[in-house]
Amino acid sequence: MIGKLQRVPLRDVWKHEALDFTKWLEDNPDVLSDALGVTLSNIEREKNAGEFSIDLSAEDESGALVIIENQLEKSNHDHLGKVLTYLAAIEAKVAVWIVSDPRPEHVKAIAWLNDSSSADFYMLKVEAVRIEDSSPAPLLTRIVGPSVEGKSVGSTKKDIAERHTLRRKFWSQFIGRLKSRKVSMHANLAPTNAPWLSTTAGKSGLSFGYMIHMTDAMVYFYIDRGKGAEDETQRVFKDMLAHKDEIEKAYDKALVWSSNDGARRCMISDTISIGGLRQEEKWDQVQDGMIDAMTRLERSLRPYIDQVQV
């Protein structure tokens, strides 16, 4: 015979959150450890965090400090704030928030914290159940927790954000350098988070651009006459390719000519190998190299650009 599982009101099992539920967790660390998938030890109640008192603190298998905040009710902003405050106050590495009713926005917040922080965050749902007339039993369910995949995504997001900040700083300095060197060409560009800056070459579908990579930089001439005009793009590229020797002689260096038959976009470029985005101490040299290369590239291509039909 199979009995029917029934839920029991939490306050029928634990009358008082701090005196009963927190005490029960302290006495039954195995139940909490099983729900988390993390072995906890050295559990203490009411550990001080400045003027505040943490419900429970513990250590995980690695000895990292864990804070545990309990809530026998629906999750709220106040307790989320406490979790973050306690985590920072005692420099814990793991935070556990136990609630009876997790709001979707708080589940999302904990998931976001796992992606965005070096700490590990868990949210558990607590229930009490019984089978027919049996004694009530606790049921702790992991709603959200850290994962290797999540940390990897978080690390990627952080790296992207750092790159965006660094690129904007690079381009701001670069544009200032264009103006200080009194280079009117491209001096009206605006800084961006993107790895490139480009401007028109004076004809439809033709542009000059700069690109910054992690360890090097590039200047380029770009041909894209638009969707449906691939033949025109190829024609412009091949007309210039026919003068490759003259163009490279004027540029004073071999260039990279990039095209596939039928491709919508073609490019003529040169790499500046002095340094890149990660070598901030070389930015002055990199930027001077980019400006000098662009000046030569524009000068060497201008006679052939002027021949392109609008």
C-alpha positions, 0 to 999 in steps of 0.5 A, spaced: 500 500 500 502 506 498 501 512 502 499 519 500 504 525 501 501 531 505 504 538 506 504 540 513 504 548 515 511 550 517 509 553 523 506 547 525 513 544 525 517 550 527 513 555 531 519 560 531 524 561 526 530 563 530 529 558 536 526 552 532 528 552 525 535 555 526 536 550 532 533 544 528 538 546 522 544 546 527 542 540 529 541 536 523 547 539 518 546 532 514 539 534 511 542 541 509 548 538 506 544 533 502 540 538 499 546 543 497 550 537 495 556 540 499 558 537 506 558 542 512 561 542 518 562 547 524 555 550 524 554 556 529 548 560 530 548 567 531 555 569 529 556 576 529 557 580 522 558 588 525 552 590 528 548 584 525 547 577 527 547 571 522 542 565 523 548 560 521 555 560 519 559 554 517 565 551 513 564 547 507 569 541 505 575 546 503 574 550 509 571 556 506 566 560 510 558 559 509 553 564 511 546 561 512 540 565 512 533 562 514 526 565 512 520 561 514 516 565 509 516 568 502 522 571 500 523 578 500 528 584 499 530 585 506 533 578 507 536 578 500 540 584 503 542 581 509 545 575 505 549 580 501 551 584 507 553 578 511 557 575 506 561 581 505 561 583 512 565 576 514 568 575 507 564 568 506 565 564 500 558 561 500 551 564 501 545 559 502 538 562 503 532 558 505 525 560 504 518 557 504 516 561 498 521 563 493 519 569 488 521 568 481 525 575 481 529 573 487 531 566 484 533 570 478 537 575 482 541 569 485 542 566 479 545 572 476 549 573 483 552 566 481 554 568 474 557 575 476 560 574 483 566 569 485 562 567 491 557 561 490 550 562 492 544 557 493 537 558 494 533 552 498 525 551 498 523 548 505 517 544 506 514 540 511 511 533 509 508 527 512 505 520 509 498 520 512 499 520 520 506 519 520 511 525 524 512 531 519 519 530 515 523 536 512 523 537 505 529 541 502 529 543 495 535 546 491 532 551 487 538 555 484 545 554 486 552 555 482 554 551 476 561 550 472 557 552 466 554 558 470 561 560 472 564 560 466 558 564 463 559 569 468 567 569 467 565 570 460 561 576 461 566 579 466 571 579 460 567 582 455 565 588 460 572 589 461 574 589 454 568 594 452 571 598 458 578 598 455 576 599 448 572 605 449 578 608 453 583 606 447 579 609 442 578 615 446 585 616 447 586 614 440 581 620 437 585 625 442 591 623 439 589 624 432 587 631 434 593 632 437 597 630 431 593 635 427 590 629 423 584 631 420 582 625 417 578 621 421 578 626 427 571 626 428 570 619 430 567 617 436 569 612 441 565 606 442 566 599 445 567 595 439 573 593 436 573 597 430 572 604 428 570 606 421 569 612 416 567 613 409 572 613 404 568 618 400 564 613 395 558 609 397 560 602 400 567 604 401 570 605 408 577 606 411 577 603 418 582 601 424 581 595 428 584 593 435 585 586 437 588 583 444 595 583 441 596 587 435 592 592 431 590 593 424 588 598 418 583 596 413 580 599 406 573 596 406 569 594 400 561 593 401 557 596 395 551 592 399 546 586 398 545 584 391 551 588 389 556 583 390 558 583 383 559 591 383 563 589 390 568 584 386 569 589 380 571 594 385 576 590 388 579 587 382 580 593 379 584 595 385 588 588 385 590 590 378 594 595 381 597 591 386 604 593 385 603 600 384 599 601 391 604 596 395 609 600 392 606 607 394 604 604 401 611 601 402 609 594 404 605 588 402 598 588 404 593 583 405 588 582 399 582 579 402 576 576 397 572 570 395 569 570 389 562 572 390 563 575 397 559 581 399 565 584 402 572 585 400 578 588 404 585 590 403 589 591 410 595 591 414 597 589 421 601 593 426 604 588 430 607 593 436 602 591 441 594 591 442 589 592 447 592 588 453 599 592 452 596 599 455 603 601 456 604 601 448 598 604 446 602 611 444 606 607 440 600 602 437 596 609 436 602 612 432 603 606 428 595 606 426 595 613 424 601 613 420 599 606 417 592 609 415 595 615 412 599 611 407 594 607 406 589 612 404 594 616 400 596 609 396 589 608 395 586 615 393 587 615 386 583 608 385 578 610 389 577 617 385 576 612 379 570 608 382 563 610 380 558 612 385 
